[in-house]
Each structure stands twice: as structure tokens, then as C-alpha cells.
Amino acid sequence: MIAPPKLAPQDALLDRAIARLKESHFRVTAPRIALLSALHSASEPLTIDQLRSALDSDTCDLVTVYRCVERFEQLGLVRRSFRHNGTQMFETTLRGPLAYCVTDRATNRRVAISGTDLADEVRRAVVKIEDTLKAQGFRQIAAVVEFFADIPESAS
């Protein structure tokens, strides 16, 4: 018996996202797959304009990008974050626990909070609050925790 080819981690993430779309009765179309693929390929959160630019010009229009990203967020496939100036950015949620970052006010450079238990503490606090809200009947809960600073050159 021939073993099936192993999927690259990226392909497995995309397959999970597509499965979630199907489970939610959201049609799987070429533009939606292209958007999910661009989000999963990105090494950092993307603005709507960056996401649209990552696609072929004839893949979908800007309105479709907005609508799909909004639906992806409702399904828990993407997370919204912000730059200091309020610009919205989106990143995939399927890679595992999201990293908390500090965003430089001047350059928008992001530095992951790492090397300490602080990110885990923040994550646990957010989960505890979300669980409490769910127990009280709240649904489709979303949390945004952002840190902004003037980041020193030595930070990486």
C-alpha cells in the first residue's frame, strides 16, 4: 500500500481552515481559498490592502476581501489587531497560541513578547475572562490585547 503524501504544515493549516468553512456552511470558492492561503503564508498580520495586494488582480475585488475577512473572523479563522494609528490588521489563528507583541509607534515594527512568562500570563487571563463570559451566556467573544511602545534598536 502506498502511503499518502505528507502535507506541508502550511497545507494542513489551509485544509483545517477549509474544513471549518465547510462545517459552517460557508461556500468554498477560489477567492476564499486564495485569501486563506495569503493569510496563512504571511509572517505577520496583514492590512486589508496588503491582503488584497497579495492576490492576483483578478482573484476578487476589495469588497469581497472585506466580507470574507469579516466572516473568517466570525468563524475564528483570523484575529484582528491594530497598529498604533488604528489601522486594522489580520492574522491566522490556526498556527497555535497567538504571540503577544509590542508594536513600535513610529515604524510599526512588531517584537514578540518572549523570554518570560508574561505572554502566558496574559493568555491565561484572556482565556479566564472569555470562559467567564461564555458561562454568562455571551457568544462570539473577541478580545484584542495590544502593546505599543518606542522600541529600542536592540530589541528583536
C-alpha positions as CSV (number, residue, x, y, z in Angstrom):
1,M,0.0,0.0,0.0
2,I,1.3,3.4,-0.9
3,A,1.3,6.0,1.9
4,P,-0.4,9.3,1.1
5,P,1.9,12.2,0.6
6,K,2.6,14.2,3.7
7,L,1.2,17.7,3.7
8,A,3.4,20.6,4.5
9,P,2.3,22.3,7.7
10,Q,1.0,25.2,5.6
11,D,-1.2,22.8,3.6
12,A,-2.5,21.2,6.8
13,L,-3.4,24.7,8.1
14,L,-5.2,25.6,4.9
15,D,-7.0,22.2,5.0
16,R,-8.2,22.9,8.6
17,A,-9.4,26.4,7.5
18,I,-11.3,25.0,4.6
19,A,-12.9,22.3,6.8
20,R,-14.0,25.0,9.2
21,L,-15.7,26.9,6.3
22,K,-17.5,23.7,5.2
23,E,-18.6,22.9,8.7
24,S,-20.1,26.4,8.9
25,H,-21.9,26.0,5.6
26,F,-19.8,28.8,4.0
27,R,-19.1,28.0,0.3
28,V,-15.5,27.2,-0.5
29,T,-14.6,29.3,-3.5
30,A,-11.3,30.1,-5.3
31,P,-11.2,33.7,-3.9
32,R,-11.8,32.4,-0.3
33,I,-9.1,29.8,-0.7
34,A,-6.7,32.4,-2.1
35,L,-7.4,34.8,0.8
36,L,-6.9,32.0,3.4
37,S,-3.7,30.9,1.7
38,A,-2.4,34.5,1.7
39,L,-3.2,34.8,5.4
40,H,-1.5,31.5,6.3
41,S,1.6,32.4,4.2
42,A,2.1,35.8,5.9
43,S,4.8,36.0,8.5
44,E,3.0,38.9,10.2
45,P,-0.5,40.4,10.3
46,L,-1.7,42.0,7.1
47,T,-3.9,45.0,6.5
48,I,-6.8,44.6,4.1
49,D,-4.8,46.5,1.4
50,Q,-1.8,44.2,1.9
51,L,-4.0,41.1,1.8
52,R,-5.6,42.4,-1.5
53,S,-2.2,43.1,-2.9
54,A,-1.1,39.6,-2.1
55,L,-3.7,38.2,-4.6
56,D,-3.8,38.2,-8.3
57,S,-5.6,41.3,-9.5
58,D,-8.5,39.3,-11.0
59,T,-9.0,37.0,-7.9
60,C,-11.5,39.2,-6.1
61,D,-12.5,42.8,-5.5
62,L,-11.9,44.8,-2.4
63,V,-15.5,44.3,-1.1
64,T,-15.1,40.6,-1.3
65,V,-11.9,40.8,0.7
66,Y,-13.6,42.8,3.4
67,R,-16.6,40.4,3.5
68,C,-14.5,37.2,3.6
69,V,-12.2,38.5,6.3
70,E,-15.1,39.5,8.4
71,R,-16.6,36.0,8.0
72,F,-13.2,34.4,8.7
73,E,-13.1,36.4,11.9
74,Q,-16.6,35.3,12.9
75,L,-15.5,31.7,12.3
76,G,-12.4,32.1,14.4
77,L,-10.0,31.7,11.5
78,V,-8.4,35.1,11.8
79,R,-7.7,37.5,14.6
80,R,-7.9,41.3,14.2
81,S,-5.2,43.5,15.7
82,F,-4.3,47.2,15.3
83,R,-1.5,49.5,14.6
84,H,-0.9,52.5,16.8
85,N,-2.7,54.7,14.3
86,G,-5.8,52.4,14.4
87,T,-5.1,50.6,11.1
88,Q,-6.7,47.1,11.3
89,M,-4.6,44.0,10.6
90,F,-5.5,40.4,10.4
91,E,-3.6,37.2,11.0
92,T,-4.4,33.5,11.0
93,T,-5.4,31.8,14.3
94,L,-4.6,28.2,13.3
95,R,-0.9,28.2,13.9
96,G,-1.4,27.7,17.6
97,P,-1.4,30.2,20.5
98,L,-1.1,33.7,19.2
99,A,2.0,35.6,20.2
100,Y,1.6,38.9,22.0
101,C,3.7,41.6,20.5
102,V,4.8,45.2,21.2
103,T,4.4,47.4,18.2
104,D,6.7,50.4,17.6
105,R,4.7,53.6,17.4
106,A,6.9,55.1,14.7
107,T,7.7,52.2,12.5
108,N,5.0,49.6,13.2
109,R,7.8,47.0,13.7
110,R,6.5,44.2,15.9
111,V,8.5,42.5,18.6
112,A,7.2,39.3,20.2
113,I,6.9,39.3,24.0
114,S,9.1,36.3,24.8
115,G,11.6,35.0,27.2
116,T,9.3,35.5,30.2
117,D,6.1,34.0,31.4
118,L,4.3,37.3,30.8
119,A,2.8,36.3,27.5
120,D,1.5,33.1,29.0
121,E,0.0,35.1,31.9
122,V,-1.8,37.4,29.5
123,R,-3.1,34.5,27.5
124,R,-4.4,32.7,30.7
125,A,-6.1,36.0,31.9
126,V,-7.8,36.4,28.5
127,V,-9.0,32.8,28.5
128,K,-10.3,33.1,32.0
129,I,-12.3,36.2,31.1
130,E,-13.6,34.6,27.9
131,D,-14.6,31.5,29.8
132,T,-16.4,33.6,32.4
133,L,-18.3,35.5,29.7
134,K,-19.3,32.2,28.0
135,A,-20.6,30.9,31.3
136,Q,-22.8,34.0,31.5
137,G,-24.2,33.4,28.0
138,F,-22.1,35.7,25.9
139,R,-21.3,34.4,22.4
140,Q,-18.8,35.2,19.6
141,I,-16.4,36.8,22.1
142,A,-13.4,38.5,20.8
143,A,-10.5,40.1,22.7
144,V,-7.8,42.5,21.5
145,V,-4.7,43.0,23.7
146,E,-2.2,45.3,22.1
147,F,1.0,46.8,23.4
148,F,2.6,49.9,21.9
149,A,6.0,51.4,22.7
150,D,9.0,53.2,21.4
151,I,11.0,50.0,20.8
152,P,14.8,50.3,21.3
153,E,17.0,49.3,18.3
154,S,18.5,46.4,20.4
155,A,15.1,44.7,20.7
156,S,14.5,41.9,18.2
